[in-house]
Amino acid sequence: MSDSVAVIWTDEYLKYDHGGDHPMHPVRVDLTMKLAESLGVLKAPNVSLHAPTAATEEQLLRVHSPRYLSAVREAPIQPWGIGHGLGTDDNPIFWGMYESAAMIAGGTRLAAELVWEGAKQHAVNIGGGMHHAMPGSAAGFCIFNDLSVAISWLLDHGAQRVAYVDVDVHHGDGVQAAFYDDPRVMTVSIHQSPLSLWPHTGFASEVGRDDATGTSVNLALPPGSSDRQWRTAFEATVPNILRQFRPEILITQCGCDTHHEDPLADLSLTIDGQAAIYARLHELAHELCGGKWVSTGGGGYGLVRAVPRAWTHLIAEAAGAPIPTTTPIPQQWRDELAATKLPDFMDPRSGFATPPLLMGEGAPVDFDPWTGGADDNPLDRAIFATRHACYPLVGLDPRDPRD
């Protein structure tokens, strides 16, 4: 399939910069766009680049409190004791913080608008994915919650069933919190177990509230889960729940910090496995909601070896022209990398700064269909926990592998 795709991008995203020693360095999105360009992904006839405008105050207020917006504006000028999660190691204060965060939120909102109104079938905003930001506070490197801004825009413009699927290694807590009692939004998060990773939320028992009970789905995977285990758990739980919900549009947060080299988490996926996940999300968008698919970046702190490859695969997949994982990395990109000033923590002598040679790692991406196995290992227990918490609420049998 060759779908019309909007890639949302502006160099203004590079100003979302927490500082040289912060793991969420903007070089990761810069290197991604350069890799996608060097492989010809951005030159495909069905791909168009779109520059966003910043989210308006009205749009941000759909998600965030007035006091918080004021704090973000004022923090660079008066940083002492500002509160609201600002000025911490995770969320240091930087000049232009409000403007750059609003630009990212505007980018994901634009992506949603282009897809919902039919101008494009898919849209990708790799600068987005700030899923931890809460109504009144920054959290987890995230200032404004662009995903919640985009979903709120969709609800305000007639959407009745929005599915949000988060494949970041960390729980999508901010988006879940925003819509925990809204039956029009199903939030699905597949993440490392909250017993072993921040933000320590995202248990299977978190299923929504009041009329929205059953619309919050959490699949918490054991540390060390591989490509095969991740996909086995996903297929055993997520597609049938989404089918029951019948979404009109699919929003995905595609954080790639599930990679086995990521310094902040403990899952063991490969680039090949991540590309296979994006392909599966693409299939589900076409199966469930006529191809209406908005995707963003998110977490990912392998700035050289993981993020650029993973999100180039995401853009190429959305364009219907997936890149074989055996494809060599272009010399043009390697030359640009050599000329790029990397953050201080990316010691050039470390393996994490060694440029990759291929677009994949030669890993198999098959999985084991779930057959209702015994509750005798951590993966089965994770699958059982999610199915038993959520399946009865949407009319499915947790013990029947056909459901």
VOPAGU-2260 file (C-alpha; in pm, 1 decimal, decimal comma):
REM VOPAGU-2260
SITE   aa  ch    i         X         Y         Z
SITE  MET   A    0       0,0       0,0       0,0
SITE  SER   A    1     121,6     351,1     -80,5
SITE  ASP   A    2     -59,1     593,7     147,2
SITE  SER   A    3     -51,6     972,2     153,0
SITE  VAL   A    4     165,6    1073,3     447,5
SITE  ALA   A    5     231,0    1404,9     618,6
SITE  VAL   A    6     562,9    1434,2     800,0
SITE  ILE   A    7     541,7    1717,3    1052,1
SITE  TRP   A    8     874,6    1889,4    1096,3
SITE  THR   A    9    1037,0    2219,3    1179,0
SITE  ASP   A   10    1387,1    2306,5    1294,9
SITE  GLU   A   11    1213,1    2475,9    1588,2
SITE  TYR   A   12    1189,5    2127,2    1741,6
SITE  LEU   A   13    1565,4    2141,3    1796,4
SITE  LYS   A   14    1509,6    2420,6    2049,8
SITE  TYR   A   15    1337,4    2173,8    2283,2
SITE  ASP   A   16    1671,2    2124,2    2455,0
SITE  HIS   A   17    1706,8    2035,2    2821,9
SITE  GLY   A   18    2083,1    2085,1    2810,0
SITE  GLY   A   19    2400,1    1904,0    2712,3
SITE  ASP   A   20    2393,2    1633,6    2981,1
SITE  HIS   A   21    2024,5    1551,8    2944,8
SITE  PRO   A   22    1942,4    1218,9    2774,8
SITE  MET   A   23    1660,9    1369,7    2566,7
SITE  HIS   A   24    1894,9    1565,1    2342,8
SITE  PRO   A   25    1749,1    1713,8    2021,1
SITE  VAL   A   26    2030,0    1559,1    1814,9
SITE  ARG   A   27    1822,1    1239,7    1810,4
SITE  VAL   A   28    1544,6    1392,8    1599,9
SITE  ASP   A   29    1793,0    1584,9    1383,8
SITE  LEU   A   30    1980,9    1263,4    1301,7
SITE  THR   A   31    1651,0    1087,3    1230,5
SITE  MET   A   32    1543,9    1340,8     970,3
SITE  LYS   A   33    1888,4    1333,3     811,2
SITE  LEU   A   34    1882,2     954,0     790,7
SITE  ALA   A   35    1531,5     954,2     641,7
SITE  GLU   A   36    1645,4    1211,7     387,9
SITE  SER   A   37    1961,9    1023,5     294,7
SITE  LEU   A   38    1758,5     707,3     230,6
SITE  GLY   A   39    1512,3     894,5       8,5
SITE  VAL   A   40    1217,5     840,4     242,4
SITE  LEU   A   41    1122,4    1208,4     246,4
SITE  LYS   A   42    1141,0    1235,7    -133,0
SITE  ALA   A   43     871,9     975,7    -202,4
SITE  PRO   A   44     587,1    1123,6    -409,7
SITE  ASN   A   45     327,2    1037,2    -145,8
SITE  VAL   A   46     522,4    1203,4     138,5
SITE  SER   A   47     490,6    1574,0     211,8
SITE  LEU   A   48     657,8    1786,3     476,7
SITE  HIS   A   49     440,4    2019,0     684,5
SITE  ALA   A   50     566,9    2289,7     918,6
SITE  PRO   A   51     348,7    2329,0    1228,0
SITE  THR   A   52     247,1    2637,4    1415,4
SITE  ALA   A   53     254,4    2647,6    1793,3
SITE  ALA   A   54     -49,3    2523,2    1981,1
SITE  THR   A   55    -261,6    2813,9    2096,8
SITE  GLU   A   56    -326,9    2888,7    2461,3
SITE  GLU   A   57    -686,9    2777,2    2410,3
SITE  GLN   A   58    -570,1    2440,2    2275,5
SITE  LEU   A   59    -323,4    2392,6    2560,3
SITE  LEU   A   60    -591,2    2482,0    2815,0
SITE  ARG   A   61    -795,1    2183,4    2697,7
SITE  VAL   A   62    -526,4    1974,2    2868,1
SITE  HIS   A   63    -328,8    2194,4    3109,6
SITE  SER   A   64    -427,4    2431,8    3388,6
SITE  PRO   A   65    -390,9    2811,2    3356,3
SITE  ARG   A   66    -153,2    2819,3    3652,8
SITE  TYR   A   67      71,3    2562,6    3489,6
SITE  LEU   A   68      85,7    2752,9    3160,0
SITE  SER   A   69     182,5    3065,5    3353,5
SITE  ALA   A   70     453,0    2873,2    3538,6
SITE  VAL   A   71     604,6    2740,7    3214,0
SITE  ARG   A   72     608,6    3093,2    3069,1
SITE  GLU   A   73     764,7    3246,5    3378,1
SITE  ALA   A   74    1013,2    2973,1    3470,5
SITE  PRO   A   75    1308,5    3088,8    3254,0
SITE  ILE   A   76    1280,2    3439,6    3399,4
SITE  GLN   A   77    1202,9    3346,6    3759,5
SITE  PRO   A   78    1320,3    2984,5    3803,2
SITE  TRP   A   79    1348,7    2967,5    4182,7
SITE  GLY   A   80    1078,6    2767,4    4352,9
SITE  ILE   A   81     855,9    2766,1    4046,1
SITE  GLY   A   82     718,2    2419,5    4129,3
SITE  HIS   A   83     493,3    2226,4    3889,7
SITE  GLY   A   84     766,8    1968,8    3827,6
SITE  LEU   A   85     990,4    2231,0    3667,6
SITE  GLY   A   86    1353,9    2285,4    3758,4
SITE  THR   A   87    1418,2    1917,3    3835,3
SITE  ASP   A   88    1683,1    1686,9    3689,5
SITE  ASP   A   89    1416,9    1538,0    3461,2
SITE  ASN   A   90    1266,9    1872,2    3360,7
SITE  PRO   A   91    1529,4    2143,6    3384,2
SITE  ILE   A   92    1428,8    2496,3    3291,8
SITE  PHE   A   93    1558,0    2632,4    2960,7
SITE  TRP   A   94    1504,2    2945,5    2754,2
SITE  GLY   A   95    1218,2    2918,0    2507,0
SITE  MET   A   96    1065,6    2626,1    2695,5
SITE  TYR   A   97     705,7    2738,8    2652,5
SITE  GLU   A   98     746,9    2820,4    2283,3
SITE  SER   A   99     924,7    2499,3    2185,1
SITE  ALA   A  100     688,7    2276,6    2383,6
SITE  ALA   A  101     388,4    2456,0    2230,5
SITE  MET   A  102     538,6    2401,5    1883,8
SITE  ILE   A  103     560,6    2026,2    1945,4
SITE  ALA   A  104     200,2    2022,1    2068,6
SITE  GLY   A  105      96,3    2217,3    1761,4
SITE  GLY   A  106     272,5    1961,3    1543,3
SITE  THR   A  107      78,1    1665,4    1678,2
SITE  ARG   A  108    -245,6    1863,2    1665,0
SITE  LEU   A  109    -174,5    1942,4    1299,4
SITE  ALA   A  110    -107,1    1575,0    1231,6
SITE  ALA   A  111    -445,4    1486,0    1381,1
SITE  GLU   A  112    -622,8    1755,1    1179,1
SITE  LEU   A  113    -469,4    1646,8     847,6
SITE  VAL   A  114    -573,4    1287,0     902,5
SITE  TRP   A  115    -916,4    1349,2    1056,8
SITE  GLU   A  116   -1020,6    1590,0     783,0
SITE  GLY   A  117    -899,8    1355,9     508,7
SITE  ALA   A  118    -614,3    1563,9     367,7
SITE  LYS   A  119    -373,6    1278,9     446,2
SITE  GLN   A  120    -423,1     917,2     538,5
SITE  HIS   A  121    -130,7     903,3     781,6
SITE  ALA   A  122      77,4    1163,8     964,5
SITE  VAL   A  123     402,1    1132,2    1159,1
SITE  ASN   A  124     541,5    1379,6    1411,0
SITE  ILE   A  125     867,1    1235,3    1541,8
SITE  GLY   A  126     919,1    1543,7    1757,7
SITE  GLY   A  127     604,8    1458,3    1953,6
SITE  GLY   A  128     516,2    1187,2    2200,2
SITE  MET   A  129     538,8    1381,2    2529,2
SITE  HIS   A  130     309,2    1138,1    2705,0
SITE  HIS   A  131     409,9    1203,4    3068,2
SITE  ALA   A  132     305,5    1570,4    3102,6
SITE  MET   A  133      18,5    1612,2    3347,9
SITE  PRO   A  134    -249,3    1884,1    3365,6
SITE  GLY   A  135     -58,2    2085,9    3622,5
SITE  SER   A  136     298,1    1962,9    3600,0
SITE  ALA   A  137     588,6    1858,1    3383,9
SITE  ALA   A  138     711,0    1501,1    3418,2
SITE  GLY   A  139     950,4    1260,8    3252,6
SITE  PHE   A  140    1115,8    1515,9    3018,8
SITE  CYS   A  141     770,3    1628,6    2898,5
SITE  ILE   A  142     642,4    1987,3    2931,0
SITE  PHE   A  143     314,9    1987,8    2733,9
SITE  ASN   A  144     124,8    1671,6    2649,0
SITE  ASP   A  145     100,0    1701,2    2270,7
SITE  LEU   A  146     -85,5    1370,6    2240,8
SITE  SER   A  147    -361,6    1480,4    2477,0
SITE  VAL   A  148    -383,1    1815,0    2294,5
SITE  ALA   A  149    -431,7    1630,3    1963,6
SITE  ILE   A  150    -687,5    1386,4    2105,5
SITE  SER   A  151    -880,8    1673,7    2265,6
SITE  TRP   A  152    -884,7    1849,1    1928,9
SITE  LEU   A  153   -1029,2    1535,0    1769,8
SITE  LEU   A  154   -1300,9    1510,7    2035,3
SITE  ASP   A  155   -1386,6    1876,7    1983,4
SITE  HIS   A  156   -1422,6    1812,6    1609,6
SITE  GLY   A  157   -1659,8    1521,5    1620,6
SITE  ALA   A  158   -1455,1    1210,7    1697,2
SITE  GLN   A  159   -1645,5     962,4    1914,1
SITE  ARG   A  160   -1398,1     671,6    1938,2
SITE  VAL   A  161   -1026,0     750,4    1947,1
SITE  ALA   A  162    -780,1     467,0    2012,2
SITE  TYR   A  163    -441,9     557,0    2158,5
SITE  VAL   A  164    -168,9     289,7    2158,0
SITE  ASP   A  165     158,6     359,6    2337,8
SITE  VAL   A  166     457,8     131,4    2270,3
SITE  ASP   A  167     712,9     335,9    2467,9
SITE  VAL   A  168     901,0     142,5    2737,6
SITE  HIS   A  169     747,2     373,7    3000,6
SITE  HIS   A  170     378,7     378,1    3087,0
SITE  GLY   A  171     176,7     640,7    2898,9
SITE  ASP   A  172      53,2     784,5    3225,9
SITE  GLY   A  173     -22,4    1141,2    3120,0
SITE  VAL   A  174    -250,8    1041,0    2833,3
SITE  GLN   A  175    -421,8     777,0    3045,6
SITE  ALA   A  176    -483,5    1033,2    3320,0
SITE  ALA   A  177    -628,3    1285,2    3075,0
SITE  PHE   A  178    -895,5    1045,3    2947,8
SITE  TYR   A  179    -937,5     798,5    3234,3
SITE  ASP   A  180   -1307,0     880,2    3268,1
SITE  ASP   A  181   -1384,0     954,1    2900,8
SITE  PRO   A  182   -1545,9     657,9    2720,2
SITE  ARG   A  183   -1467,3     813,2    2382,0
SITE  VAL   A  184   -1095,3     741,1    2422,7
SITE  MET   A  185    -933,5     400,9    2467,2
SITE  THR   A  186    -576,9     423,6    2595,5
SITE  VAL   A  187    -356,3     116,4    2551,3
SITE  SER   A  188      -3,4     111,2    2693,6
SITE  ILE   A  189     249,6    -170,0    2649,2
SITE  HIS   A  190     545,0    -100,5    2877,0
SITE  GLN   A  191     801,5    -241,5    3116,4
SITE  SER   A  192     651,8    -347,3    3448,2
SITE  PRO   A  193     592,0     -55,8    3685,8
SITE  LEU   A  194     749,9    -270,0    3956,7
SITE  SER   A  195    1086,0    -208,5    3791,0
SITE  LEU   A  196    1056,1     120,2    3600,1
SITE  TRP   A  197     938,6     480,3    3642,5
SITE  PRO   A  198     665,4     614,7    3654,4
SITE  HIS   A  199     559,7     305,4    3853,7
SITE  THR   A  200     206,5     315,6    3713,9
SITE  GLY   A  201      40,0     113,5    3443,1
SITE  PHE   A  202     -74,3    -197,5    3627,2
SITE  ALA   A  203    -330,2    -419,8    3455,5
SITE  SER   A  204    -583,7    -320,0    3721,6
SITE  GLU   A  205    -593,8      38,4    3589,2
SITE  VAL   A  206    -896,0      -4,4    3361,2
SITE  GLY   A  207   -1070,4     335,2    3356,4
SITE  ARG   A  208   -1338,0     493,5    3570,7
SITE  ASP   A  209   -1718,2     532,3    3570,4
SITE  ASP   A  210   -1857,3     522,1    3215,1
SITE  ALA   A  211   -1503,8     472,9    3082,3
SITE  THR   A  212   -1438,9     151,9    3275,5
SITE  GLY   A  213   -1279,4     -87,1    3028,4
SITE  THR   A  214   -1122,4     181,6    2809,6
SITE  SER   A  215    -784,3     189,2    2984,3
SITE  VAL   A  216    -566,9    -110,1    2895,6
SITE  ASN   A  217    -223,2    -176,8    3042,4
SITE  LEU   A  218      14,4    -456,0    2946,5
SITE  ALA   A  219     312,2    -455,0    3184,6
SITE  LEU   A  220     598,9    -669,7    3054,0
SITE  PRO   A  221     876,4    -827,2    3258,1
SITE  PRO   A  222    1223,7    -672,4    3228,0
SITE  GLY   A  223    1435,9    -829,9    2957,9
SITE  SER   A  224    1141,2    -909,0    2728,2
SITE  SER   A  225    1257,6    -977,1    2373,3
SITE  ASP   A  226    1106,5    -901,3    2032,4
SITE  ARG   A  227     934,2   -1240,2    2033,6
SITE  GLN   A  228     794,9   -1198,7    2385,0
SITE  TRP   A  229     679,1    -841,5    2322,1
SITE  ARG   A  230     491,8    -937,1    2007,3
SITE  THR   A  231     346,5   -1251,9    2163,0
SITE  ALA   A  232     202,8   -1046,5    2449,1
SITE  PHE   A  233      76,5    -772,0    2216,6
SITE  GLU   A  234    -103,9   -1012,9    1983,8
SITE  ALA   A  235    -253,7   -1197,8    2280,3
SITE  THR   A  236    -417,8    -886,9    2420,0
SITE  VAL   A  237    -434,4    -571,7    2211,8
SITE  PRO   A  238    -587,5    -635,0    1865,1
SITE  ASN   A  239    -911,2    -794,1    1989,4
SITE  ILE   A  240    -963,1    -521,5    2249,2
SITE  LEU   A  241    -922,8    -259,0    1977,5
SITE  ARG   A  242   -1163,2    -449,1    1752,1
SITE  GLN   A  243   -1426,9    -438,1    2024,2
SITE  PHE   A  244   -1379,5     -62,2    2061,8
SITE  ARG   A  245   -1412,2       4,7    1683,8
SITE  PRO   A  246   -1197,8     320,8    1669,8
SITE  GLU   A  247   -1245,0     590,8    1409,6
SITE  ILE   A  248    -878,0     692,8    1424,3
SITE  LEU   A  249    -560,0     541,1    1569,9
SITE  ILE   A  250    -303,2     754,3    1754,7
SITE  THR   A  251      26,4     581,3    1838,1
SITE  GLN   A  252     315,7     690,1    2055,2
SITE  CYS   A  253     619,0     508,8    1915,7
SITE  GLY   A  254     888,5     561,7    2174,9
SITE  CYS   A  255    1184,6     341,1    2088,0
SITE  ASP   A  256    1338,6     314,9    2435,2
SITE  THR   A  257    1237,5     -52,4    2430,4
SITE  HIS   A  258    1567,4    -106,2    2243,3
SITE  HIS   A  259    1815,3    -337,5    2414,3
SITE  GLU   A  260    2084,4     -64,5    2417,7
SITE  ASP   A  261    1865,3     203,5    2573,8
SITE  PRO   A  262    2037,2     336,3    2887,2
SITE  LEU   A  263    1720,3     414,3    3083,9
SITE  ALA   A  264    1521,8      89,3    3066,3
SITE  ASP   A  265    1546,3    -288,3    3056,4
SITE  LEU   A  266    1355,6    -434,6    2763,5
SITE  SER   A  267    1551,9    -614,2    2491,1
SITE  LEU   A  268    1395,3    -529,5    2157,0
SITE  THR   A  269    1594,0    -482,4    1837,6
SITE  ILE   A  270    1553,5    -234,8    1554,4
SITE  ASP   A  271    1408,4    -521,9    1349,8
SITE  GLY   A  272    1148,7    -586,0    1618,8
SITE  GLN   A  273    1056,2    -220,1    1642,9
SITE  ALA   A  274    1010,2    -197,0    1265,4
SITE  ALA   A  275     781,1    -501,2    1286,2
SITE  ILE   A  276     574,3    -327,5    1557,1
SITE  TYR   A  277     525,9     -22,2    1334,6
SITE  ALA   A  278     417,4    -249,5    1049,1
SITE  ARG   A  279     160,6    -414,1    1276,6
SITE  LEU   A  280      23,2     -77,9    1392,3
SITE  HIS   A  281      -5,6      23,2    1026,5
SITE  GLU   A  282    -203,7    -294,4     951,7
SITE  LEU   A  283    -437,0    -231,0    1243,8
SITE  ALA   A  284    -499,9     125,9    1131,2
SITE  HIS   A  285    -619,8      -0,4     795,0
SITE  GLU   A  286    -817,4    -287,6     944,7
SITE  LEU   A  287    -993,6     -88,0    1214,8
SITE  CYS   A  288   -1031,9     273,2    1106,6
SITE  GLY   A  289    -990,9     308,1     731,7
SITE  GLY   A  290    -620,9     383,6     760,4
SITE  LYS   A  291    -655,1     695,5     977,0
SITE  TRP   A  292    -325,0     681,6    1162,7
SITE  VAL   A  293    -130,3     948,6    1351,3
SITE  SER   A  294     204,4     850,3    1501,3
SITE  THR   A  295     462,5    1031,3    1708,4
SITE  GLY   A  296     805,5     970,1    1850,0
SITE  GLY   A  297     854,1     966,3    2225,4
SITE  GLY   A  298    1123,5     815,3    2443,6
SITE  GLY   A  299    1448,3     680,1    2305,0
SITE  TYR   A  300    1794,0     760,5    2433,3
SITE  GLY   A  301    2018,3     560,6    2203,6
SITE  LEU   A  302    2076,9     885,4    2017,6
SITE  VAL   A  303    2297,0     742,9    1740,3
SITE  ARG   A  304    2231,1     371,8    1704,5
SITE  ALA   A  305    1863,2     332,6    1792,3
SITE  VAL   A  306    1646,9     643,1    1751,2
SITE  PRO   A  307    1742,2     747,4    1394,8
SITE  ARG   A  308    1697,3     396,9    1257,5
SITE  ALA   A  309    1376,3     321,2    1446,1
SITE  TRP   A  310    1193,1     639,2    1349,0
SITE  THR   A  311    1317,3     630,9     990,5
SITE  HIS   A  312    1152,1     288,0     976,0
SITE  LEU   A  313     837,1     447,0    1123,1
SITE  ILE   A  314     818,8     715,6     854,3
SITE  ALA   A  315     893,4     465,4     576,1
SITE  GLU   A  316     630,4     225,9     708,1
SITE  ALA   A  317     369,2     501,1     716,1
SITE  ALA   A  318     457,8     579,1     354,0
SITE  GLY   A  319     388,9     218,5     257,0
SITE  ALA   A  320     751,5     168,7     153,0
SITE  PRO   A  321     920,8     -13,4     442,2
SITE  ILE   A  322    1298,6     -23,6     434,4
SITE  PRO   A  323    1456,1    -371,9     445,9
SITE  THR   A  324    1654,9    -405,8     765,6
SITE  THR   A  325    1949,1    -532,2     557,3
SITE  THR   A  326    1977,3    -190,1     387,8
SITE  PRO   A  327    2321,2     -28,8     439,4
SITE  ILE   A  328    2335,7     302,8     621,8
SITE  PRO   A  329    2423,5     566,1     358,4
SITE  GLN   A  330    2772,6     712,8     372,1
SITE  GLN   A  331    2613,7    1056,9     350,3
SITE  TRP   A  332    2453,7    1006,5     691,4
SITE  ARG   A  333    2771,4     864,6     840,2
SITE  ASP   A  334    2958,2    1173,8     720,0
SITE  GLU   A  335    2693,1    1401,0     873,1
SITE  LEU   A  336    2716,0    1209,4    1199,3
SITE  ALA   A  337    3092,6    1254,2    1205,1
SITE  ALA   A  338    3041,5    1630,7    1171,5
SITE  THR   A  339    2772,7    1644,1    1442,2
SITE  LYS   A  340    2859,6    1757,4    1792,7
SITE  LEU   A  341    2721,7    1489,3    2018,2
SITE  PRO   A  342    2628,2    1553,1    2382,1
SITE  ASP   A  343    2907,1    1527,3    2635,0
SITE  PHE   A  344    2772,7    1200,5    2776,0
SITE  MET   A  345    2806,6    1030,0    2434,9
SITE  ASP   A  346    3174,3     939,9    2474,5
SITE  PRO   A  347    3302,4     869,3    2120,6
SITE  ARG   A  348    3496,7     574,7    2260,8
SITE  SER   A  349    3177,2     406,5    2379,0
SITE  GLY   A  350    2988,6     158,6    2165,4
SITE  PHE   A  351    2676,2     372,4    2198,3
SITE  ALA   A  352    2832,5     635,7    1969,7
SITE  THR   A  353    2949,9     386,1    1705,8
SITE  PRO   A  354    2748,9     442,8    1387,0
SITE  PRO   A  355    2549,3     139,4    1273,4
SITE  LEU   A  356    2625,6     -20,6     938,0
SITE  LEU   A  357    2278,9    -151,4     851,2
SITE  MET   A  358    1917,3     -46,5     905,7
SITE  GLY   A  359    1861,4    -351,0    1124,9
SITE  GLU   A  360    2036,4    -601,9    1346,0
SITE  GLY   A  361    1958,6    -927,9    1168,3
SITE  ALA   A  362    1712,6   -1036,7    1437,3
SITE  PRO   A  363    1412,6   -1263,5    1365,6
SITE  VAL   A  364    1077,2   -1095,4    1424,1
SITE  ASP   A  365     839,1   -1389,7    1449,5
SITE  PHE   A  366     632,3   -1456,8    1761,1
SITE  ASP   A  367     443,2   -1738,7    1930,7
SITE  PRO   A  368      64,2   -1725,6    1900,0
SITE  TRP   A  369     -84,7   -1736,1    2246,2
SITE  THR   A  370    -268,5   -2061,4    2315,2
SITE  GLY   A  371    -394,9   -1988,4    2664,1
SITE  GLY   A  372     -81,0   -2130,3    2826,1
SITE  ALA   A  373     -32,2   -2196,8    3193,1
SITE  ASP   A  374      26,1   -1916,3    3440,1
SITE  ASP   A  375     378,1   -2040,0    3509,6
SITE  ASN   A  376     617,3   -1773,6    3377,5
SITE  PRO   A  377     642,2   -1392,2    3396,7
SITE  LEU   A  378     524,4   -1333,6    3038,7
SITE  ASP   A  379     215,2   -1552,9    3074,7
SITE  ARG   A  380     136,6   -1383,2    3403,1
SITE  ALA   A  381     152,2   -1042,5    3233,2
SITE  ILE   A  382     -78,0   -1160,7    2954,4
SITE  PHE   A  383    -321,6   -1318,6    3199,8
SITE  ALA   A  384    -327,9   -1005,9    3415,6
SITE  THR   A  385    -428,7    -782,2    3125,3
SITE  ARG   A  386    -679,4   -1025,1    2977,1
SITE  HIS   A  387    -845,8   -1093,2    3311,6
SITE  ALA   A  388    -863,0    -723,1    3399,3
SITE  CYS   A  389    -992,6    -595,8    3064,6
SITE  TYR   A  390   -1148,7    -871,6    2855,7
SITE  PRO   A  391   -1470,0    -923,4    3058,8
SITE  LEU   A  392   -1530,3    -546,2    3050,8
SITE  VAL   A  393   -1546,1    -547,3    2670,1
SITE  GLY   A  394   -1730,4    -876,0    2626,1
SITE  LEU   A  395   -1434,8   -1107,5    2562,3
SITE  ASP   A  396   -1335,5   -1433,4    2731,1
SITE  PRO   A  397    -996,1   -1398,1    2902,0
SITE  ARG   A  398    -926,8   -1770,6    2883,3
SITE  ASP   A  399   -1029,4   -1831,4    2523,3
SITE  PRO   A  400    -728,0   -1779,8    2291,5
SITE  ARG   A  401    -967,9   -1711,0    2002,7
SITE  ASP   A  402   -1068,4   -1385,5    2178,3
